[in-house]
Amino acid sequence: MKNISIFCGAHEGKNPEYAKAAKSVAELIAKKGINVVFGGGNVGLMKVISDTALDNGVEVLGISLKSLHALELANPRLNNIVVSETLLNRKDEFMSRSDAFIVLPGGVGSLDELAEIMASNQLGIINKPVGILNTEGYYDHLLEWFNKAVNEGFISSENLKELLVSDSPEELVELITTHKKPSDDSWTERLGL
């Protein structure tokens, strides 16, 4: 595993535990010698992630969106930044340049990125680990919805099992870096087809 994408907020949120956990995730990834891919912004949890990874000696790639690039201002410490024209292109960049994905607290953008990765895994477009760091129960309601979707027959339990979840940065990074994905041709079985 060479690169892990971290999806997170352009704000730090009201709870200081979010930034603390983000810093911990970036430190743990860097200690494993894994590079970080992130949204490119010099704000919020994105800034925490990129600064921490850079401070710990790994490469950091920012993947920004043209319309946001000027507003969020890329971290000036970055040597590598990709500016995408559209959200679809941006998500394609994340998927092609990353071996795994971690979602930290964030807003609609982070949720969109999570859904894109999960759907791409589910459909066999990619076959890469994805996990949620559920800091302070931030994603409890989303996880309840996932379970309801399984109970109602809209998501297979096999697909939901592929979503790695923990409230511990140490545990989640370990789960992500050691997870064995199913064979590429098993996606139809995971859909329940």
N, C-alpha and C positions, 0 to 999 in steps of 0.2 A: 504494500500500500504506500503510494507516494504522495497523494494529495487528498485532503478532505475538505469538502465545502461546508461552510458554516453559514446557515441562514439565520438572521436575527434582526432586531429592530434598529431603525435609524434614530431611536430614542433609547435612553437607559431605563425608562419606566420609573415608577414611584418607589419601588422597593429596591434598596441598595444590594439585596441579595442577587438580583439579576446580573449586575455588573461583576460582582464577586464570582459568581458561577461561570460567567463568560470568560473571565480571566483565567480561571482554573482550567477550563476546557482547552483554551489555547496553550497554556503551559504544558498540560498533559500530552497534547498532540505533538508539541515541539520536542518534548523529552523523548518521544518515540522516533524523532527524526522525520516526521511527516510534515509536508508543506501545507499551507492553509490557502484556500480559495474563499473569497467572500465578496460582498456586494460593492466594494470599492469606496464606500463613503468614509469620511473623516468625522463622523458624528455617531452618537449613541453607542449601542453595543457593538456596532461595526468597528468603531474606533478602538474600543477596548480590545476586541479580537485581534485586529491588525497590529496595533502597538505591542500587545503582549507577544504575539508570534514573532514579530520582528526583534523585539528585545531578547527573545530566546533563540535567535539565530537560524530560523528556518525561512524559506522563501515564502512570500505572500503575493498572491495574484488577486487583483481587484477586477471584478467584472461589473462594469457600470452600464447604465442605460443613458443614451445620449441626452434625453430630456431631463434626466436627474443629475447628470455629471457636473454641470455648472452649479447647480443648487447645493449638492451635497459636498462638493469639493473633495476630490480624492485625497487620501492620506499622502502628504508630500514626501513621506519616507518610502513610498512604493517605487520599486524599479519596474514592476510589471503591472500594466493595467490594460484591459480590453474594454472598449466602449462599443456597445451594441446598439443597433438602430431600433430594435423592437424588443418587447418582453419575450416573445417567442425565441428570437435569436439569443437573447441573454440566457434563457433557461437551457437552450441547446449548448451554449458555451459551458455552463456549469456541468451539464451531464457529460460532455465529452472530455472535460479537463479534470474530472474528479473520480476517485475510486470509491468514495462513500460520502454520506451527507449527515449532518447533525443540525437539528432545528432547535434554536434557543427561543426564549420569549421574543415575540415580535407582533407585528400587525398583519394586515391583509396580505402584504407582499410575502411575508414568511409563510403564511398559510397557503398562498398560491404556489410557492415553490415546493412546499411539502406535498401538496396534492399532485403536482406535476411529476415529482419523483415517484410517488407511490403508484400513480396511474401508469407511468412508463415501466416500472418494475412489473406491475400486474399484467401488462400487455406484452411483456417480453421484449420491449424496445431496449431496455437496459437490464442489468442484473447486478445491482449494487446495494450494499447495506444503507439503511436510512434509520435514523433514530431521533427521538425527541428527548430533550433535557427538560423534565417537568419541574423546574425550579419553583419551590413554594406552591406547588399545585396549580401553576399557571394554566396548564393544559388539561386539567381534570375534566372540564365540561366537554372538550373536544374528544377526549378518550371515552367518555360516557356515550357520546354520539356514535363513535366508531363501534362500540359494543352493541348499541341499539341497531345500527345498520347490519351487523352480523346477525343479531337475533331476528331481525325482520327479513333476512335473506337477500340483502343488497350487496354485502361484502362477504366474501368467503372467510371462514375462520383461518384457513391456511394463509391467505393474504395478510390478514391482520397480525398473525404471528410473526410476519416478516418485519413489522414495525417494532423497532427496539426502543424501549422506554425505561427511563430511570430518573430519579430525582438526585442522583449522585453523579457528579462529573466523572469521578474515577471509574465508577461502574459502567457508565455509558460509553466512555472512550474505550474501555476494555471490551465491551460487547461489540462495538463497531469494528474494532481492529482485529477481532478474532472470529467474527461471524462468518459462517460458511453458507453462502447463498445456495439455493437449490439449483439444479442443472438448468441451463438456459431453455431446454425444451419442456420444462415442467409447468410453464405458466398457464397453459390451458387447464391443467389439473387443479391449480390453485384457484382458478376462476370457478371451478365446479362444473366445467363443461364435459 
